[in-house]
Amino acid sequence: MARRAVIGIAEANGVRYLHFDEENVQGAMRVARPWKLELEYTREMLFPLLLAPLPQQPREILLIGLGPGSLVKFLHRHLPDAHLRVVEVLPEVVTAAYQYFRLPDDPARIDIVVGDGADIIAEPGPPYDLILVDGYNAAARCGRLADEEFHRLCRSRLGERGYCVFNLLGGGRRFKTAQQRICAHFPHTRFLPAGESGNVIAIAGNSTLEFDIESLADNIDIWRAATGLDLRPTLQRLRRQCGTP
């Protein structure tokens, strides 16, 4: 039986961290602004919000992997019409998110499920508008979330205009395998250029993913002004990737 991670809480310079086994950081919250997305990769996981006008923003959202609840808090605050289903395999992480990271207690809009995301995605139900996958253990492994069957099921549960977003740890054989499996099951996939953290965000969907840089720039300004979501560094990397000045 695999050893369970030891959950720890640390705080420095106004930022509170959730970590496994004293060193593997799982997420962070700026104490003075608990709804702000502190880590760059969490901001980039919400890149699909830039791709649709406000009336078409996701209503049914599945999040696999809770951590300190950063994505849940942001979506709960800024998408008031959205219903969030959240799957977390470790009950102690759920406890920590409520106790230390101000996870909202709103069962009407936030459905917390303790279980394996690979089991939950296999359950029948209506399609999701957005699926966010960020589930890693203390050894930086994602278990059954790396299986080909999981990726196939994600595609089957995604709405026609929906997006599935995967947080990938860049580099190595597992990263390349994950890329291949995502591309094999989704007809349209884009990988955002890695930032300082080294994380690579994969955005997969059923419709064409063509990024118009100038439209993205306008939408980034709108979202930044309304919510504080700052994706300007991501846009700069996209410009370099596309050879756009």
C-alpha positions as CSV (number, residue, x, y, z in Angstrom):
1,M,0.0,0.0,0.0
2,A,1.4,3.4,-1.0
3,R,2.4,5.7,1.8
4,R,0.1,8.7,2.3
5,A,1.6,12.1,2.2
6,V,1.9,14.2,5.3
7,I,-0.1,17.4,4.9
8,G,1.6,20.6,6.1
9,I,0.8,24.3,6.3
10,A,3.5,27.0,6.1
11,E,3.4,30.7,5.9
12,A,6.0,33.3,4.7
13,N,5.8,36.9,3.6
14,G,2.1,37.0,3.7
15,V,1.6,33.8,1.7
16,R,0.2,30.5,3.1
17,Y,1.3,27.3,1.5
18,L,-0.2,23.8,1.4
19,H,2.5,21.2,1.0
20,F,3.1,17.4,1.2
21,D,5.9,16.0,3.2
22,E,7.3,19.4,4.2
23,E,8.6,20.3,0.7
24,N,6.2,19.5,-2.2
25,V,4.1,22.6,-2.5
26,Q,0.6,21.9,-3.6
27,G,-0.8,25.4,-3.6
28,A,-0.6,28.9,-2.1
29,M,-2.9,31.7,-0.9
30,R,-2.0,35.3,-0.2
31,V,-3.6,35.8,3.2
32,A,-4.7,39.4,2.6
33,R,-6.3,38.5,-0.8
34,P,-7.6,34.9,-0.4
35,W,-9.4,34.9,-3.8
36,K,-6.3,35.9,-5.8
37,L,-4.6,33.2,-7.8
38,E,-1.1,33.4,-6.3
39,L,0.6,30.8,-8.5
40,E,1.2,31.4,-12.2
41,Y,0.0,28.0,-13.4
42,T,-3.3,28.3,-11.6
43,R,-4.0,31.6,-13.5
44,E,-3.0,29.9,-16.8
45,M,-5.5,27.0,-16.1
46,L,-8.2,29.6,-16.5
47,F,-7.0,30.7,-20.0
48,P,-10.2,29.3,-21.6
49,L,-12.2,32.1,-19.9
50,L,-10.6,34.4,-22.4
51,L,-11.9,32.4,-25.4
52,A,-15.6,33.0,-24.9
53,P,-17.8,36.1,-24.3
54,L,-19.4,36.5,-20.9
55,P,-22.8,34.9,-21.8
56,Q,-21.0,31.8,-22.9
57,Q,-18.8,31.4,-19.8
58,P,-18.9,27.9,-18.3
59,R,-21.8,27.0,-16.1
60,E,-21.0,23.3,-15.3
61,I,-17.4,22.9,-14.1
62,L,-15.5,19.8,-12.9
63,L,-12.3,20.3,-11.0
64,I,-10.1,17.2,-10.3
65,G,-7.7,18.0,-7.5
66,L,-8.6,20.6,-4.8
67,G,-5.3,21.6,-3.2
68,P,-5.9,24.8,-1.2
69,G,-8.9,25.5,-3.3
70,S,-7.4,28.4,-5.3
71,L,-9.3,27.7,-8.5
72,V,-12.6,26.9,-6.7
73,K,-12.5,30.2,-4.8
74,F,-11.8,32.3,-7.9
75,L,-14.5,30.6,-10.0
76,H,-17.0,30.8,-7.1
77,R,-16.4,34.5,-6.7
78,H,-16.3,35.6,-10.3
79,L,-18.6,33.2,-12.1
80,P,-21.7,33.4,-9.9
81,D,-23.9,31.3,-12.3
82,A,-21.4,28.4,-12.3
83,H,-21.9,25.1,-10.4
84,L,-18.6,23.6,-9.3
85,R,-18.1,19.9,-8.7
86,V,-14.7,19.3,-7.0
87,V,-13.0,15.9,-6.6
88,E,-10.2,15.3,-4.1
89,V,-8.8,11.9,-3.3
90,L,-7.4,12.9,0.2
91,P,-10.0,13.9,2.8
92,E,-7.3,15.7,4.9
93,V,-6.7,18.1,2.0
94,V,-10.4,19.0,2.0
95,T,-10.2,19.7,5.8
96,A,-7.1,21.8,5.3
97,A,-8.8,23.9,2.5
98,Y,-11.7,24.7,4.8
99,Q,-9.6,25.3,7.9
100,Y,-6.7,27.2,6.5
101,F,-7.5,28.5,3.0
102,R,-11.0,29.9,3.3
103,L,-12.7,27.5,1.0
104,P,-16.3,28.7,0.8
105,D,-19.0,26.6,2.5
106,D,-21.7,26.8,-0.2
107,P,-23.2,23.4,-0.9
108,A,-25.7,24.9,-3.4
109,R,-22.9,25.8,-5.8
110,I,-19.8,23.8,-4.6
111,D,-20.1,20.0,-4.5
112,I,-17.1,18.5,-2.8
113,V,-16.5,14.8,-3.6
114,V,-13.8,12.7,-1.8
115,G,-12.7,10.1,-4.3
116,D,-10.6,9.3,-7.3
117,G,-11.2,11.6,-10.3
118,A,-10.8,8.6,-12.6
119,D,-13.9,7.1,-11.0
120,I,-15.9,10.3,-11.0
121,I,-15.3,11.1,-14.6
122,A,-16.6,7.6,-15.5
123,E,-20.0,8.3,-13.9
124,P,-22.9,9.1,-16.3
125,G,-24.2,12.7,-16.4
126,P,-24.6,15.8,-18.4
127,P,-21.6,17.3,-20.2
128,Y,-19.3,19.7,-18.5
129,D,-18.4,23.1,-20.0
130,L,-15.0,23.1,-18.4
131,I,-12.9,20.3,-16.8
132,L,-9.8,21.3,-14.9
133,V,-7.3,18.5,-14.1
134,D,-4.6,19.2,-11.5
135,G,-4.1,16.0,-9.4
136,Y,-0.6,15.1,-8.2
137,N,0.6,13.2,-5.1
138,A,3.7,13.8,-3.0
139,A,5.9,12.1,-5.6
140,A,4.5,14.3,-8.4
141,R,2.6,11.4,-9.9
142,C,-1.0,11.5,-10.9
143,G,-2.0,7.9,-10.7
144,R,-4.9,6.8,-12.8
145,L,-5.3,10.4,-14.1
146,A,-2.4,9.6,-16.4
147,D,-4.1,6.6,-18.0
148,E,-5.4,6.6,-21.5
149,E,-8.8,5.6,-20.4
150,F,-9.0,8.7,-18.2
151,H,-8.3,11.0,-21.2
152,R,-10.9,9.2,-23.3
153,L,-13.5,9.7,-20.6
154,C,-12.6,13.4,-20.2
155,R,-13.4,13.8,-23.9
156,S,-16.7,11.9,-23.6
157,R,-17.9,14.2,-20.7
158,L,-17.0,17.4,-22.4
159,G,-19.6,19.6,-24.0
160,E,-19.4,20.5,-27.7
161,R,-17.9,24.0,-26.9
162,G,-16.2,23.0,-23.7
163,Y,-12.5,22.8,-22.8
164,C,-10.5,20.4,-20.8
165,V,-7.4,21.8,-19.1
166,F,-4.5,19.7,-17.8
167,N,-1.7,20.9,-15.6
168,L,1.4,19.1,-16.8
169,L,4.8,19.0,-15.2
170,G,7.2,19.9,-18.0
171,G,10.0,17.7,-19.1
172,G,10.7,14.0,-19.0
173,R,9.1,10.9,-20.5
174,R,5.9,11.2,-18.5
175,F,5.4,14.7,-19.9
176,K,5.8,13.5,-23.5
177,T,3.4,10.6,-22.8
178,A,0.8,12.9,-21.4
179,Q,1.1,15.2,-24.4
180,Q,0.6,12.3,-26.8
181,R,-2.5,10.9,-24.9
182,I,-4.2,14.3,-24.8
183,C,-3.6,14.9,-28.5
184,A,-4.8,11.4,-29.3
185,H,-8.2,11.9,-27.7
186,F,-8.9,15.6,-28.4
187,P,-9.1,16.8,-32.0
188,H,-7.9,20.3,-31.0
189,T,-5.2,20.9,-28.4
190,R,-2.9,23.8,-27.6
191,F,0.0,23.9,-25.1
192,L,0.8,27.2,-23.4
193,P,4.5,28.0,-23.3
194,A,6.0,27.1,-20.0
195,G,6.6,29.9,-17.5
196,E,9.0,30.2,-14.6
197,S,7.5,27.3,-12.8
198,G,8.1,24.9,-15.7
199,N,4.4,23.8,-15.7
200,V,2.8,23.4,-19.1
201,I,-0.9,24.0,-19.4
202,A,-2.7,21.9,-22.1
203,I,-6.0,23.2,-23.4
204,A,-8.0,20.6,-25.2
205,G,-11.4,20.9,-26.9
206,N,-13.8,19.7,-29.6
207,S,-13.5,22.9,-31.6
208,T,-10.7,24.8,-33.3
209,L,-8.3,26.5,-30.9
210,E,-6.9,29.4,-32.9
211,F,-5.6,32.2,-30.7
212,D,-6.1,35.7,-32.1
213,I,-3.4,37.6,-30.2
214,E,-5.0,41.0,-30.3
215,S,-8.4,39.7,-29.2
216,L,-6.7,37.9,-26.4
217,A,-5.0,41.1,-25.3
218,D,-8.3,42.9,-25.2
219,N,-9.9,40.1,-23.1
220,I,-6.9,39.9,-20.8
221,D,-7.4,43.6,-20.0
222,I,-11.1,43.1,-19.4
223,W,-10.6,40.1,-17.0
224,R,-7.6,41.8,-15.2
225,A,-9.7,44.9,-14.5
226,A,-12.8,43.0,-13.4
227,T,-11.2,40.1,-11.4
228,G,-7.4,40.7,-11.0
229,L,-6.7,37.7,-13.3
230,D,-3.4,38.7,-14.9
231,L,-2.4,36.7,-17.9
232,R,-0.2,39.4,-19.6
233,P,3.0,37.3,-19.0
234,T,1.3,34.4,-20.7
235,L,0.4,36.6,-23.7
236,Q,4.0,37.7,-24.0
237,R,5.2,34.1,-24.3
238,L,2.4,33.4,-26.8
239,R,3.6,36.4,-28.9
240,R,7.1,35.0,-28.9
241,Q,5.9,31.5,-29.7
242,C,3.8,32.8,-32.7
243,G,6.5,35.3,-33.8
244,T,4.1,38.2,-33.2
245,P,5.7,41.5,-32.1
